Amino acid sequence: MEIKPKIGFDNIKFGMFRKDILEILGRPDRIMTDEYDENEQKLEWNNLKIRLTFQIEESDRLTYFVSKNPNLNYGGQKLIGIDTEIAKNKIFGELVSEWEIEDYELFQTHFHEPNWLTLHSEFGEISEIEMGVPFTNENEYDFPV
């Protein structure tokens, strides 16, 4: 499963409609409405270890991706379980020069806003990847063409 920052993963792009993604991935194992934002729904596929977020106000389009899939890769390089510094400097080195790092005691996040990409790390290894569609301004998504 190849991630494509600002675009999506594999043949799924940010901005795609839920119905089109369901045709590709099949029925999700779980659907959750965000308790803080009723216009946001998360769909979860257990076997793929992915969670996709759809904005109902945006015509039910894909806006966010979270995954712990062990087959996640970028440029052919595996991500989950890889040393965090190798992932940041070698795998994403050409894409990202500076990361915003937050330490949450038990895990860290490494965020790059221009690509709306977050690497979660635990025990010095990447444990989860998050990607979102970037914004053109405060209220508009920059969906890929």
Chimera marker file (.cmm) of the C-alpha trace (Angstrom):
<marker_set name="trace">
<marker id="1" x="0.000" y="0.000" z="0.000" r="1" g="1" b="0" radius="0.5"/>
<marker id="2" x="1.834" y="3.065" z="-1.274" r="1" g="1" b="0" radius="0.5"/>
<marker id="3" x="1.165" y="6.453" z="0.305" r="1" g="1" b="0" radius="0.5"/>
<marker id="4" x="1.223" y="9.562" z="-1.842" r="1" g="1" b="0" radius="0.5"/>
<marker id="5" x="1.408" y="12.729" z="0.266" r="1" g="1" b="0" radius="0.5"/>
<marker id="6" x="-1.117" y="15.389" z="-0.793" r="1" g="1" b="0" radius="0.5"/>
<marker id="7" x="-2.762" y="12.825" z="-3.098" r="1" g="1" b="0" radius="0.5"/>
<marker id="8" x="-3.813" y="9.685" z="-1.175" r="1" g="1" b="0" radius="0.5"/>
<marker id="9" x="-2.755" y="6.044" z="-1.283" r="1" g="1" b="0" radius="0.5"/>
<marker id="10" x="-2.662" y="3.384" z="-3.973" r="1" g="1" b="0" radius="0.5"/>
<marker id="11" x="-5.495" y="4.268" z="-6.396" r="1" g="1" b="0" radius="0.5"/>
<marker id="12" x="-7.480" y="6.256" z="-3.815" r="1" g="1" b="0" radius="0.5"/>
<marker id="13" x="-7.247" y="10.049" z="-3.880" r="1" g="1" b="0" radius="0.5"/>
<marker id="14" x="-8.268" y="12.682" z="-1.397" r="1" g="1" b="0" radius="0.5"/>
<marker id="15" x="-11.516" y="14.235" z="-2.535" r="1" g="1" b="0" radius="0.5"/>
<marker id="16" x="-12.964" y="10.969" z="-3.843" r="1" g="1" b="0" radius="0.5"/>
<marker id="17" x="-16.569" y="10.337" z="-2.908" r="1" g="1" b="0" radius="0.5"/>
<marker id="18" x="-17.398" y="7.723" z="-0.284" r="1" g="1" b="0" radius="0.5"/>
<marker id="19" x="-19.478" y="5.665" z="-2.725" r="1" g="1" b="0" radius="0.5"/>
<marker id="20" x="-16.506" y="5.363" z="-5.112" r="1" g="1" b="0" radius="0.5"/>
<marker id="21" x="-14.138" y="4.318" z="-2.342" r="1" g="1" b="0" radius="0.5"/>
<marker id="22" x="-16.634" y="1.728" z="-1.068" r="1" g="1" b="0" radius="0.5"/>
<marker id="23" x="-16.677" y="0.209" z="-4.566" r="1" g="1" b="0" radius="0.5"/>
<marker id="24" x="-12.896" y="-0.208" z="-4.330" r="1" g="1" b="0" radius="0.5"/>
<marker id="25" x="-12.451" y="-1.225" z="-0.671" r="1" g="1" b="0" radius="0.5"/>
<marker id="26" x="-15.788" y="-2.841" z="0.072" r="1" g="1" b="0" radius="0.5"/>
<marker id="27" x="-17.880" y="-2.444" z="3.169" r="1" g="1" b="0" radius="0.5"/>
<marker id="28" x="-16.062" y="-1.032" z="6.235" r="1" g="1" b="0" radius="0.5"/>
<marker id="29" x="-15.999" y="-2.897" z="9.544" r="1" g="1" b="0" radius="0.5"/>
<marker id="30" x="-16.982" y="0.173" z="11.499" r="1" g="1" b="0" radius="0.5"/>
<marker id="31" x="-18.476" y="3.640" z="10.887" r="1" g="1" b="0" radius="0.5"/>
<marker id="32" x="-18.057" y="6.325" z="13.533" r="1" g="1" b="0" radius="0.5"/>
<marker id="33" x="-19.456" y="9.852" z="13.650" r="1" g="1" b="0" radius="0.5"/>
<marker id="34" x="-17.067" y="12.290" z="15.310" r="1" g="1" b="0" radius="0.5"/>
<marker id="35" x="-18.494" y="13.290" z="18.680" r="1" g="1" b="0" radius="0.5"/>
<marker id="36" x="-17.153" y="16.836" z="18.260" r="1" g="1" b="0" radius="0.5"/>
<marker id="37" x="-18.085" y="17.285" z="14.597" r="1" g="1" b="0" radius="0.5"/>
<marker id="38" x="-21.248" y="15.587" z="13.340" r="1" g="1" b="0" radius="0.5"/>
<marker id="39" x="-20.264" y="16.441" z="9.750" r="1" g="1" b="0" radius="0.5"/>
<marker id="40" x="-17.263" y="14.131" z="9.945" r="1" g="1" b="0" radius="0.5"/>
<marker id="41" x="-17.440" y="10.340" z="9.701" r="1" g="1" b="0" radius="0.5"/>
<marker id="42" x="-14.645" y="7.822" z="10.044" r="1" g="1" b="0" radius="0.5"/>
<marker id="43" x="-14.791" y="4.463" z="8.280" r="1" g="1" b="0" radius="0.5"/>
<marker id="44" x="-12.528" y="1.648" z="9.407" r="1" g="1" b="0" radius="0.5"/>
<marker id="45" x="-11.322" y="-1.480" z="7.598" r="1" g="1" b="0" radius="0.5"/>
<marker id="46" x="-9.779" y="-3.930" z="10.070" r="1" g="1" b="0" radius="0.5"/>
<marker id="47" x="-8.023" y="-6.190" z="7.553" r="1" g="1" b="0" radius="0.5"/>
<marker id="48" x="-6.350" y="-3.181" z="5.875" r="1" g="1" b="0" radius="0.5"/>
<marker id="49" x="-5.671" y="-1.434" z="9.192" r="1" g="1" b="0" radius="0.5"/>
<marker id="50" x="-6.903" y="1.865" z="7.760" r="1" g="1" b="0" radius="0.5"/>
<marker id="51" x="-9.322" y="4.540" z="8.880" r="1" g="1" b="0" radius="0.5"/>
<marker id="52" x="-10.641" y="7.072" z="6.393" r="1" g="1" b="0" radius="0.5"/>
<marker id="53" x="-12.384" y="10.330" z="7.283" r="1" g="1" b="0" radius="0.5"/>
<marker id="54" x="-15.134" y="11.805" z="5.133" r="1" g="1" b="0" radius="0.5"/>
<marker id="55" x="-16.512" y="15.332" z="5.370" r="1" g="1" b="0" radius="0.5"/>
<marker id="56" x="-20.268" y="15.179" z="4.899" r="1" g="1" b="0" radius="0.5"/>
<marker id="57" x="-20.448" y="18.958" z="4.253" r="1" g="1" b="0" radius="0.5"/>
<marker id="58" x="-17.918" y="18.474" z="1.435" r="1" g="1" b="0" radius="0.5"/>
<marker id="59" x="-20.264" y="16.128" z="-0.480" r="1" g="1" b="0" radius="0.5"/>
<marker id="60" x="-19.059" y="13.100" z="1.521" r="1" g="1" b="0" radius="0.5"/>
<marker id="61" x="-15.486" y="13.309" z="0.225" r="1" g="1" b="0" radius="0.5"/>
<marker id="62" x="-12.303" y="11.739" z="1.591" r="1" g="1" b="0" radius="0.5"/>
<marker id="63" x="-10.190" y="14.190" z="3.603" r="1" g="1" b="0" radius="0.5"/>
<marker id="64" x="-8.013" y="12.103" z="5.964" r="1" g="1" b="0" radius="0.5"/>
<marker id="65" x="-6.182" y="8.777" z="6.140" r="1" g="1" b="0" radius="0.5"/>
<marker id="66" x="-4.776" y="6.892" z="9.173" r="1" g="1" b="0" radius="0.5"/>
<marker id="67" x="-3.062" y="3.525" z="8.958" r="1" g="1" b="0" radius="0.5"/>
<marker id="68" x="-0.987" y="0.947" z="10.786" r="1" g="1" b="0" radius="0.5"/>
<marker id="69" x="-0.872" y="-1.356" z="7.774" r="1" g="1" b="0" radius="0.5"/>
<marker id="70" x="2.477" y="-3.214" z="7.854" r="1" g="1" b="0" radius="0.5"/>
<marker id="71" x="2.658" y="-2.959" z="4.040" r="1" g="1" b="0" radius="0.5"/>
<marker id="72" x="2.595" y="0.855" z="3.975" r="1" g="1" b="0" radius="0.5"/>
<marker id="73" x="5.415" y="2.223" z="1.880" r="1" g="1" b="0" radius="0.5"/>
<marker id="74" x="6.651" y="5.411" z="0.305" r="1" g="1" b="0" radius="0.5"/>
<marker id="75" x="8.802" y="5.217" z="-2.799" r="1" g="1" b="0" radius="0.5"/>
<marker id="76" x="9.006" y="1.452" z="-2.321" r="1" g="1" b="0" radius="0.5"/>
<marker id="77" x="10.405" y="1.816" z="1.207" r="1" g="1" b="0" radius="0.5"/>
<marker id="78" x="8.539" y="0.125" z="4.062" r="1" g="1" b="0" radius="0.5"/>
<marker id="79" x="7.339" y="2.506" z="6.797" r="1" g="1" b="0" radius="0.5"/>
<marker id="80" x="5.769" y="0.686" z="9.750" r="1" g="1" b="0" radius="0.5"/>
<marker id="81" x="8.431" y="-0.637" z="12.110" r="1" g="1" b="0" radius="0.5"/>
<marker id="82" x="11.233" y="1.390" z="10.491" r="1" g="1" b="0" radius="0.5"/>
<marker id="83" x="13.609" y="3.458" z="12.652" r="1" g="1" b="0" radius="0.5"/>
<marker id="84" x="12.086" y="6.939" z="12.954" r="1" g="1" b="0" radius="0.5"/>
<marker id="85" x="15.250" y="8.810" z="12.000" r="1" g="1" b="0" radius="0.5"/>
<marker id="86" x="15.783" y="6.612" z="8.921" r="1" g="1" b="0" radius="0.5"/>
<marker id="87" x="12.173" y="7.237" z="7.867" r="1" g="1" b="0" radius="0.5"/>
<marker id="88" x="12.474" y="11.001" z="8.339" r="1" g="1" b="0" radius="0.5"/>
<marker id="89" x="15.944" y="11.515" z="6.887" r="1" g="1" b="0" radius="0.5"/>
<marker id="90" x="16.291" y="8.854" z="4.211" r="1" g="1" b="0" radius="0.5"/>
<marker id="91" x="12.806" y="7.808" z="3.126" r="1" g="1" b="0" radius="0.5"/>
<marker id="92" x="11.170" y="11.262" z="3.355" r="1" g="1" b="0" radius="0.5"/>
<marker id="93" x="14.418" y="13.269" z="3.182" r="1" g="1" b="0" radius="0.5"/>
<marker id="94" x="13.816" y="14.683" z="-0.301" r="1" g="1" b="0" radius="0.5"/>
<marker id="95" x="10.193" y="15.564" z="0.476" r="1" g="1" b="0" radius="0.5"/>
<marker id="96" x="10.567" y="17.043" z="3.970" r="1" g="1" b="0" radius="0.5"/>
<marker id="97" x="13.398" y="19.137" z="5.398" r="1" g="1" b="0" radius="0.5"/>
<marker id="98" x="11.882" y="20.033" z="8.786" r="1" g="1" b="0" radius="0.5"/>
<marker id="99" x="9.437" y="18.191" z="11.029" r="1" g="1" b="0" radius="0.5"/>
<marker id="100" x="7.368" y="19.605" z="13.892" r="1" g="1" b="0" radius="0.5"/>
<marker id="101" x="7.869" y="17.154" z="16.762" r="1" g="1" b="0" radius="0.5"/>
<marker id="102" x="5.466" y="16.693" z="19.663" r="1" g="1" b="0" radius="0.5"/>
<marker id="103" x="6.371" y="14.420" z="22.560" r="1" g="1" b="0" radius="0.5"/>
<marker id="104" x="3.432" y="12.768" z="24.328" r="1" g="1" b="0" radius="0.5"/>
<marker id="105" x="5.484" y="10.783" z="26.864" r="1" g="1" b="0" radius="0.5"/>
<marker id="106" x="4.604" y="7.362" z="25.429" r="1" g="1" b="0" radius="0.5"/>
<marker id="107" x="4.864" y="8.296" z="21.742" r="1" g="1" b="0" radius="0.5"/>
<marker id="108" x="5.978" y="11.130" z="19.477" r="1" g="1" b="0" radius="0.5"/>
<marker id="109" x="4.455" y="12.719" z="16.418" r="1" g="1" b="0" radius="0.5"/>
<marker id="110" x="6.496" y="14.135" z="13.546" r="1" g="1" b="0" radius="0.5"/>
<marker id="111" x="4.356" y="16.479" z="11.454" r="1" g="1" b="0" radius="0.5"/>
<marker id="112" x="4.994" y="18.251" z="8.153" r="1" g="1" b="0" radius="0.5"/>
<marker id="113" x="2.219" y="20.752" z="7.457" r="1" g="1" b="0" radius="0.5"/>
<marker id="114" x="2.823" y="21.486" z="3.737" r="1" g="1" b="0" radius="0.5"/>
<marker id="115" x="2.244" y="17.781" z="2.996" r="1" g="1" b="0" radius="0.5"/>
<marker id="116" x="-0.198" y="17.295" z="5.898" r="1" g="1" b="0" radius="0.5"/>
<marker id="117" x="1.815" y="14.203" z="6.856" r="1" g="1" b="0" radius="0.5"/>
<marker id="118" x="2.288" y="12.809" z="10.370" r="1" g="1" b="0" radius="0.5"/>
<marker id="119" x="4.531" y="9.954" z="11.455" r="1" g="1" b="0" radius="0.5"/>
<marker id="120" x="3.765" y="8.461" z="14.873" r="1" g="1" b="0" radius="0.5"/>
<marker id="121" x="6.678" y="6.793" z="16.588" r="1" g="1" b="0" radius="0.5"/>
<marker id="122" x="6.960" y="4.517" z="19.578" r="1" g="1" b="0" radius="0.5"/>
<marker id="123" x="10.159" y="2.924" z="20.866" r="1" g="1" b="0" radius="0.5"/>
<marker id="124" x="12.082" y="4.704" z="18.103" r="1" g="1" b="0" radius="0.5"/>
<marker id="125" x="10.066" y="3.143" z="15.268" r="1" g="1" b="0" radius="0.5"/>
<marker id="126" x="7.221" y="4.325" z="13.052" r="1" g="1" b="0" radius="0.5"/>
<marker id="127" x="3.971" y="2.853" z="14.382" r="1" g="1" b="0" radius="0.5"/>
<marker id="128" x="1.327" y="4.777" z="12.416" r="1" g="1" b="0" radius="0.5"/>
<marker id="129" x="0.988" y="7.147" z="9.460" r="1" g="1" b="0" radius="0.5"/>
<marker id="130" x="-1.573" y="9.939" z="9.089" r="1" g="1" b="0" radius="0.5"/>
<marker id="131" x="-2.173" y="12.015" z="5.979" r="1" g="1" b="0" radius="0.5"/>
<marker id="132" x="-4.702" y="14.646" z="5.164" r="1" g="1" b="0" radius="0.5"/>
<marker id="133" x="-5.549" y="16.759" z="2.201" r="1" g="1" b="0" radius="0.5"/>
<marker id="134" x="-3.837" y="20.150" z="2.584" r="1" g="1" b="0" radius="0.5"/>
<marker id="135" x="-5.836" y="23.373" z="2.717" r="1" g="1" b="0" radius="0.5"/>
<marker id="136" x="-5.783" y="26.207" z="0.186" r="1" g="1" b="0" radius="0.5"/>
<marker id="137" x="-6.988" y="28.513" z="2.957" r="1" g="1" b="0" radius="0.5"/>
<marker id="138" x="-8.687" y="28.212" z="6.340" r="1" g="1" b="0" radius="0.5"/>
<marker id="139" x="-11.922" y="26.831" z="4.892" r="1" g="1" b="0" radius="0.5"/>
<marker id="140" x="-11.063" y="25.133" z="1.593" r="1" g="1" b="0" radius="0.5"/>
<marker id="141" x="-9.375" y="21.832" z="0.844" r="1" g="1" b="0" radius="0.5"/>
<marker id="142" x="-6.748" y="21.580" z="-1.867" r="1" g="1" b="0" radius="0.5"/>
<marker id="143" x="-8.014" y="18.351" z="-3.419" r="1" g="1" b="0" radius="0.5"/>
<marker id="144" x="-5.699" y="16.754" z="-6.002" r="1" g="1" b="0" radius="0.5"/>
<marker id="145" x="-6.733" y="17.087" z="-9.615" r="1" g="1" b="0" radius="0.5"/>
<link id1="1" id2="2" r="1" g="1" b="0" radius="0.2"/>
<link id1="2" id2="3" r="1" g="1" b="0" radius="0.2"/>
<link id1="3" id2="4" r="1" g="1" b="0" radius="0.2"/>
<link id1="4" id2="5" r="1" g="1" b="0" radius="0.2"/>
<link id1="5" id2="6" r="1" g="1" b="0" radius="0.2"/>
<link id1="6" id2="7" r="1" g="1" b="0" radius="0.2"/>
<link id1="7" id2="8" r="1" g="1" b="0" radius="0.2"/>
<link id1="8" id2="9" r="1" g="1" b="0" radius="0.2"/>
<link id1="9" id2="10" r="1" g="1" b="0" radius="0.2"/>
<link id1="10" id2="11" r="1" g="1" b="0" radius="0.2"/>
<link id1="11" id2="12" r="1" g="1" b="0" radius="0.2"/>
<link id1="12" id2="13" r="1" g="1" b="0" radius="0.2"/>
<link id1="13" id2="14" r="1" g="1" b="0" radius="0.2"/>
<link id1="14" id2="15" r="1" g="1" b="0" radius="0.2"/>
<link id1="15" id2="16" r="1" g="1" b="0" radius="0.2"/>
<link id1="16" id2="17" r="1" g="1" b="0" radius="0.2"/>
<link id1="17" id2="18" r="1" g="1" b="0" radius="0.2"/>
<link id1="18" id2="19" r="1" g="1" b="0" radius="0.2"/>
<link id1="19" id2="20" r="1" g="1" b="0" radius="0.2"/>
<link id1="20" id2="21" r="1" g="1" b="0" radius="0.2"/>
<link id1="21" id2="22" r="1" g="1" b="0" radius="0.2"/>
<link id1="22" id2="23" r="1" g="1" b="0" radius="0.2"/>
<link id1="23" id2="24" r="1" g="1" b="0" radius="0.2"/>
<link id1="24" id2="25" r="1" g="1" b="0" radius="0.2"/>
<link id1="25" id2="26" r="1" g="1" b="0" radius="0.2"/>
<link id1="26" id2="27" r="1" g="1" b="0" radius="0.2"/>
<link id1="27" id2="28" r="1" g="1" b="0" radius="0.2"/>
<link id1="28" id2="29" r="1" g="1" b="0" radius="0.2"/>
<link id1="29" id2="30" r="1" g="1" b="0" radius="0.2"/>
<link id1="30" id2="31" r="1" g="1" b="0" radius="0.2"/>
<link id1="31" id2="32" r="1" g="1" b="0" radius="0.2"/>
<link id1="32" id2="33" r="1" g="1" b="0" radius="0.2"/>
<link id1="33" id2="34" r="1" g="1" b="0" radius="0.2"/>
<link id1="34" id2="35" r="1" g="1" b="0" radius="0.2"/>
<link id1="35" id2="36" r="1" g="1" b="0" radius="0.2"/>
<link id1="36" id2="37" r="1" g="1" b="0" radius="0.2"/>
<link id1="37" id2="38" r="1" g="1" b="0" radius="0.2"/>
<link id1="38" id2="39" r="1" g="1" b="0" radius="0.2"/>
<link id1="39" id2="40" r="1" g="1" b="0" radius="0.2"/>
<link id1="40" id2="41" r="1" g="1" b="0" radius="0.2"/>
<link id1="41" id2="42" r="1" g="1" b="0" radius="0.2"/>
<link id1="42" id2="43" r="1" g="1" b="0" radius="0.2"/>
<link id1="43" id2="44" r="1" g="1" b="0" radius="0.2"/>
<link id1="44" id2="45" r="1" g="1" b="0" radius="0.2"/>
<link id1="45" id2="46" r="1" g="1" b="0" radius="0.2"/>
<link id1="46" id2="47" r="1" g="1" b="0" radius="0.2"/>
<link id1="47" id2="48" r="1" g="1" b="0" radius="0.2"/>
<link id1="48" id2="49" r="1" g="1" b="0" radius="0.2"/>
<link id1="49" id2="50" r="1" g="1" b="0" radius="0.2"/>
<link id1="50" id2="51" r="1" g="1" b="0" radius="0.2"/>
<link id1="51" id2="52" r="1" g="1" b="0" radius="0.2"/>
<link id1="52" id2="53" r="1" g="1" b="0" radius="0.2"/>
<link id1="53" id2="54" r="1" g="1" b="0" radius="0.2"/>
<link id1="54" id2="55" r="1" g="1" b="0" radius="0.2"/>
<link id1="55" id2="56" r="1" g="1" b="0" radius="0.2"/>
<link id1="56" id2="57" r="1" g="1" b="0" radius="0.2"/>
<link id1="57" id2="58" r="1" g="1" b="0" radius="0.2"/>
<link id1="58" id2="59" r="1" g="1" b="0" radius="0.2"/>
<link id1="59" id2="60" r="1" g="1" b="0" radius="0.2"/>
<link id1="60" id2="61" r="1" g="1" b="0" radius="0.2"/>
<link id1="61" id2="62" r="1" g="1" b="0" radius="0.2"/>
<link id1="62" id2="63" r="1" g="1" b="0" radius="0.2"/>
<link id1="63" id2="64" r="1" g="1" b="0" radius="0.2"/>
<link id1="64" id2="65" r="1" g="1" b="0" radius="0.2"/>
<link id1="65" id2="66" r="1" g="1" b="0" radius="0.2"/>
<link id1="66" id2="67" r="1" g="1" b="0" radius="0.2"/>
<link id1="67" id2="68" r="1" g="1" b="0" radius="0.2"/>
<link id1="68" id2="69" r="1" g="1" b="0" radius="0.2"/>
<link id1="69" id2="70" r="1" g="1" b="0" radius="0.2"/>
<link id1="70" id2="71" r="1" g="1" b="0" radius="0.2"/>
<link id1="71" id2="72" r="1" g="1" b="0" radius="0.2"/>
<link id1="72" id2="73" r="1" g="1" b="0" radius="0.2"/>
<link id1="73" id2="74" r="1" g="1" b="0" radius="0.2"/>
<link id1="74" id2="75" r="1" g="1" b="0" radius="0.2"/>
<link id1="75" id2="76" r="1" g="1" b="0" radius="0.2"/>
<link id1="76" id2="77" r="1" g="1" b="0" radius="0.2"/>
<link id1="77" id2="78" r="1" g="1" b="0" radius="0.2"/>
<link id1="78" id2="79" r="1" g="1" b="0" radius="0.2"/>
<link id1="79" id2="80" r="1" g="1" b="0" radius="0.2"/>
<link id1="80" id2="81" r="1" g="1" b="0" radius="0.2"/>
<link id1="81" id2="82" r="1" g="1" b="0" radius="0.2"/>
<link id1="82" id2="83" r="1" g="1" b="0" radius="0.2"/>
<link id1="83" id2="84" r="1" g="1" b="0" radius="0.2"/>
<link id1="84" id2="85" r="1" g="1" b="0" radius="0.2"/>
<link id1="85" id2="86" r="1" g="1" b="0" radius="0.2"/>
<link id1="86" id2="87" r="1" g="1" b="0" radius="0.2"/>
<link id1="87" id2="88" r="1" g="1" b="0" radius="0.2"/>
<link id1="88" id2="89" r="1" g="1" b="0" radius="0.2"/>
<link id1="89" id2="90" r="1" g="1" b="0" radius="0.2"/>
<link id1="90" id2="91" r="1" g="1" b="0" radius="0.2"/>
<link id1="91" id2="92" r="1" g="1" b="0" radius="0.2"/>
<link id1="92" id2="93" r="1" g="1" b="0" radius="0.2"/>
<link id1="93" id2="94" r="1" g="1" b="0" radius="0.2"/>
<link id1="94" id2="95" r="1" g="1" b="0" radius="0.2"/>
<link id1="95" id2="96" r="1" g="1" b="0" radius="0.2"/>
<link id1="96" id2="97" r="1" g="1" b="0" radius="0.2"/>
<link id1="97" id2="98" r="1" g="1" b="0" radius="0.2"/>
<link id1="98" id2="99" r="1" g="1" b="0" radius="0.2"/>
<link id1="99" id2="100" r="1" g="1" b="0" radius="0.2"/>
<link id1="100" id2="101" r="1" g="1" b="0" radius="0.2"/>
<link id1="101" id2="102" r="1" g="1" b="0" radius="0.2"/>
<link id1="102" id2="103" r="1" g="1" b="0" radius="0.2"/>
<link id1="103" id2="104" r="1" g="1" b="0" radius="0.2"/>
<link id1="104" id2="105" r="1" g="1" b="0" radius="0.2"/>
<link id1="105" id2="106" r="1" g="1" b="0" radius="0.2"/>
<link id1="106" id2="107" r="1" g="1" b="0" radius="0.2"/>
<link id1="107" id2="108" r="1" g="1" b="0" radius="0.2"/>
<link id1="108" id2="109" r="1" g="1" b="0" radius="0.2"/>
<link id1="109" id2="110" r="1" g="1" b="0" radius="0.2"/>
<link id1="110" id2="111" r="1" g="1" b="0" radius="0.2"/>
<link id1="111" id2="112" r="1" g="1" b="0" radius="0.2"/>
<link id1="112" id2="113" r="1" g="1" b="0" radius="0.2"/>
<link id1="113" id2="114" r="1" g="1" b="0" radius="0.2"/>
<link id1="114" id2="115" r="1" g="1" b="0" radius="0.2"/>
<link id1="115" id2="116" r="1" g="1" b="0" radius="0.2"/>
<link id1="116" id2="117" r="1" g="1" b="0" radius="0.2"/>
<link id1="117" id2="118" r="1" g="1" b="0" radius="0.2"/>
<link id1="118" id2="119" r="1" g="1" b="0" radius="0.2"/>
<link id1="119" id2="120" r="1" g="1" b="0" radius="0.2"/>
<link id1="120" id2="121" r="1" g="1" b="0" radius="0.2"/>
<link id1="121" id2="122" r="1" g="1" b="0" radius="0.2"/>
<link id1="122" id2="123" r="1" g="1" b="0" radius="0.2"/>
<link id1="123" id2="124" r="1" g="1" b="0" radius="0.2"/>
<link id1="124" id2="125" r="1" g="1" b="0" radius="0.2"/>
<link id1="125" id2="126" r="1" g="1" b="0" radius="0.2"/>
<link id1="126" id2="127" r="1" g="1" b="0" radius="0.2"/>
<link id1="127" id2="128" r="1" g="1" b="0" radius="0.2"/>
<link id1="128" id2="129" r="1" g="1" b="0" radius="0.2"/>
<link id1="129" id2="130" r="1" g="1" b="0" radius="0.2"/>
<link id1="130" id2="131" r="1" g="1" b="0" radius="0.2"/>
<link id1="131" id2="132" r="1" g="1" b="0" radius="0.2"/>
<link id1="132" id2="133" r="1" g="1" b="0" radius="0.2"/>
<link id1="133" id2="134" r="1" g="1" b="0" radius="0.2"/>
<link id1="134" id2="135" r="1" g="1" b="0" radius="0.2"/>
<link id1="135" id2="136" r="1" g="1" b="0" radius="0.2"/>
<link id1="136" id2="137" r="1" g="1" b="0" radius="0.2"/>
<link id1="137" id2="138" r="1" g="1" b="0" radius="0.2"/>
<link id1="138" id2="139" r="1" g="1" b="0" radius="0.2"/>
<link id1="139" id2="140" r="1" g="1" b="0" radius="0.2"/>
<link id1="140" id2="141" r="1" g="1" b="0" radius="0.2"/>
<link id1="141" id2="142" r="1" g="1" b="0" radius="0.2"/>
<link id1="142" id2="143" r="1" g="1" b="0" radius="0.2"/>
<link id1="143" id2="144" r="1" g="1" b="0" radius="0.2"/>
<link id1="144" id2="145" r="1" g="1" b="0" radius="0.2"/>
</marker_set>
